[in-house]
Amino acid sequence: MHGGDDTESLDQAAKDFLAVRPQLFGIVYRVLGSAAEAEDIVQDVWLRWQKTERADVIEPSAFLTTITTRLAINFAQSARVRRETYVGPWLPEPVSTGADPHLGAERAEAMEMAVLLLLEKLNPVERAAYVLREAFEYPYRRIAEILETTEANTRQLVSRARKHLTAQRKEPVSPADHRRLLEVFLDAARNGNLKVLEQLLAKDVVSYSDGGGVRGASKIPVVGRTHVSRYLVAFAPLFWPGTEVRWTEANGRPAVLVSTADGAVALLSLDVSADGVERIMWVMNPAKLSPYAASLEG
């Protein structure tokens, strides 16, 4: 083979890869809840694709999706072990969805922080099946091929994942209501207004602070309206003075980036139902926060 043919072949390989790259990233991000890990896996797929006998591949996008999903599942199985040693609550790494609300998918499903947090409780194969079906609208037959299982089993995997999410999460409110509630919550949290906080919080509310052991975040989730509202009031004078807040969007929902003169200290997002605030999520781990803050400047 002449050098020119090699270059041509690699150009075509790059074209085929770049055409599906957003989708590959979107699949892995949803399965792992980590943009950094998703980037690593997508890079690995590109290296494998360069070394593949591409002439034998009839459908590059199907081939690339299959390798990517399988690598994500393998990685998620080992990530489980790593996450068991994670200090304090683990939250997904937030991503800015302003530019691409779907992150390579047909639908913006399995993107919200609360959904990714709940998907983490499922096994990686269930997660992958759910993501391919709900966000990317893959036919069951195709998902079965990727997962090397039967179509009937694939339907069961997706159904189990749906049931888990429905059981664990109430119907979220509209984006406009979400934004309004977050505004009122932010004001009450900053001013330590106990009465307003108690009115906003659902009875079984949970507050998660993901500091990754680095920042002074609570090492355990705070649970229940009384505990959470008191915690927020006690936390207010220690946390809010000297901070600036910026309205932003993370994972398809309104969020608030909290910064000091030294840079971002927290990303605050809520999961809200008709009953009030169900989950309060504080991403404070610099490894997750810095890339998100940097993406807003880009």
N, C-alpha and C positions, 0 to 999 in steps of 0.2 A: 504494500500500500504506500502511496506517495504521501509526503508531508501535507500537501494541499488537501488531500482527502481526509486526513486526520483532523485538520483544522475545521473543515466543513462539518464533519461528523460531530465534533465537539461544540460547534456553533449551534447545530440542531439540538444537541443534548441540552445545552443551556437554554434554548428557546422553550423546549418541552418542559424543562424543570421550572423556569420562571413563570410559565403560564399557570402552573398549579401551586406555586410556592405559597401564596396567601392562604389557600385552602389547606395545605399541609400544616402550616403554622397554626391555623385555626383549629384543626383537629387535635394536634398535640397540646396546645394551650388548654383546651377544654378538658382533655383527659388528665392533665397533670396540674392544672391551676398555676403554672409557672411559665412566664414568658422567657426567662433565661434558659430554662431546661428545654423549652420548645425550640428556641434558636439553635441550641446545641444539636438536637436531634435532626432538625431540618438540614443543618450543615453536614451531618453524618450521612444523611440520605443523598445529598448532592455528591459527596465523595464516592459513595457506593454506585450511584448512577453513572459516574464517569468510568467506573471499572466494569460496568455491566456489558454483556454482549447485546448491545441495543438493537442490532438487526433482528434478533429473535423476539423482541418485544412488540406485540401488535398494537397495544394501547398504552402509551407511556403514562398517561394520567392515572389509569387504573393500577398499573404496576407500582407507580410512585406512592399512591395512596395506600396500597397494601403494605409496602415495606414500612412506610411511616407509621401506620396504625400499629403494626406488630412491634416496632421498636418502642413506641409509646407505652404499649401494654407491658413489655418487658421492663422498661424503665420504671413504670408505676409500681410494679411488684417489688423492685428493690427500694424504691422511694419510700414505700410503706415502712420499711425497717428504719430508714433514716429519720422519718417523721416521728417515729416513736421516741427518738432521743431529742427531739426538738424542744427547746425550753419554752414553756408556756403555750397558749393556744396557737394553732397554725391557721393562718388565713391565706387565701389565694393571693398571688402577686397581682396587683391591679394593673389594668391596661387602659390606655386612653382610646375610647371608641368614637371620638369626634370625627376623625377622618374616615374611618371604615367601621360603621356601626355593626356590621355582620362579621367582621374579621374573617373574610374568605368564605363565609357560609351562605347558604340560600336564605336562612332565617337567623335572626339574632337570638337563637335559643341557646340555653346552657352557657350564657355569658355573665349573668348577674353574679355578684360576689356570693350572695346567699345560696344560689343554686350550685355553684362550684364547691362551696363549703360542704353542702349536703352530698354532692356526688362523691366527694372524698371518702364517704362512709361505705360506698359500694365497692365491689371488687373491680379491678381494672377492666376486665372483659365486659362486665355490665356497663361500665362507664363508657367504653368505646362504642358499644352497640347503641347506647342511648344517644351519644353525640352524633354518630353517623346517620342515625335515623331522624332525630329531631332537628338538628341544626343543618345537616347537609342533605336531608331528604333522600338518602340512598334507599334503593329497593331492598327488602329483606334478603332476597336471594344473593345480592351483591355483598351485603354485610356478612352473610353466612360464609361466602367464599373467603373474604378477608380474615374472618375469625376462625376459619377452618372448622366450621360446625354445621349443623343442619339448619334449614330455614325455620323449622318449628322451634328449635332451641333459641334461635335468634329472636323470634317473636317473644319468647318467654323472658329473655334477658331484658329486652326493651320494656316489656310490661312490668317486670319487677322494679326496674329503675323508676318508671313513672309512678308506680304505687308508693315507693319509698319517698319520692319528692312530695307527692300529694299528702301523704300522712304527716310529713315533717314540716310542711310549709303551707300557710293559708294563702288564699288568693291575694296577690299584691295589688296595691292601688294604682291609679293612673299616674303617668309621669308628672302631670301638673299638681296633683294632690301630694305626690311624693316630695316634690320640690317645696311646696308650701309647708308641709310638716317638718321637713329638714330645716327650713328657715326658722320656724318657731322653736324647734328642738335646740338648734345652735344658739339662739338667743338665750333660752332658759339655761342651757348648759354653761354658757360663758358667765352668766349672772348668778349662777347657783340658785335658780328659782325652783325650790322644791315642789311647790304647789303645781306649777305648770308642768314640770317633769312628770309628776305622778299622774296628771291628766293625759299626758301624751303616751305614756308607756303601756304596752299590753301587760296583762297580769303575769305571764310567764317570760317576759323579756329576758334576753341574755346579752351581756356586753362582753365582747371578745377584744382583747388587746394583744396584737401580735408584735412583740418587741424582739423576738428571736433571742431573748436573753441579753440584748444589748442595751436597751433603754429601760427606764424605770416603769415598765408596763406591768399591769397585774398579771401574775403568773398563772392565775386560774380564771376561768370565765366567772363573771358576777351574774347571779341569777335572781329573777323575781323583781317585781315593781318596786317594793320597798328598799331592797338592798341596792338595786341599780340607781335609783333616784338619790339615795343618800351618798352613794359612792361618787356620783357625778358632782354633787354639791361639795363634798369634801375635797374633790380633785380640782374644782374650779380655781381657787386662789393659787394653787401650786402650778397649774398648767397654762392657764390662758393669758395672764399678764405678759405683755411684751411680745405677743404673737400677732401675726396678720393672717387673715383668712382669705382664700381665693375660691370662688365658685368654679367648679370644673365638672367634667363628666368622667366616670370610671365604669367600665363594664356595662355601658348602656344606661346608667342611672346617674342622677345628679349626685355630686359628692363635694366635699370641702377639703381643700389642701391647707393645712395649718403650717405656717413657717415662722421662724425667728430670723434675726439678722444673720445667723449662721447657716440658714437653709431650711429645707422642709423637715418637720418633726412628726407629722401625722397626716394620714389621709382618713377622713371620717366618712363612712357611708352607712346607710340605714337600710333595713328590710322592713317595709311597712305594709300592714294589712288594714282592713276596715276596723280592726280592734285596736289599732295604734302601732307603736314601734315594737317590732318583734325581735329584731337583732340590731345591735349597735356594733359596728366593726371598725376598729382603730388599727390601721396598718402603720406600725412605727418602726419596724425592722428596716434599718437603712439599706440593706441589700435589696429590699423590695420597693422601698420608697424612692430612692435616688433615681433609678431608671424611669419610674413613672413621672417624677418631677421634671427630669431632663427631657422626656418626650413632649412635654407641654411647651418647652422652649423651642423645640425643633420646628 
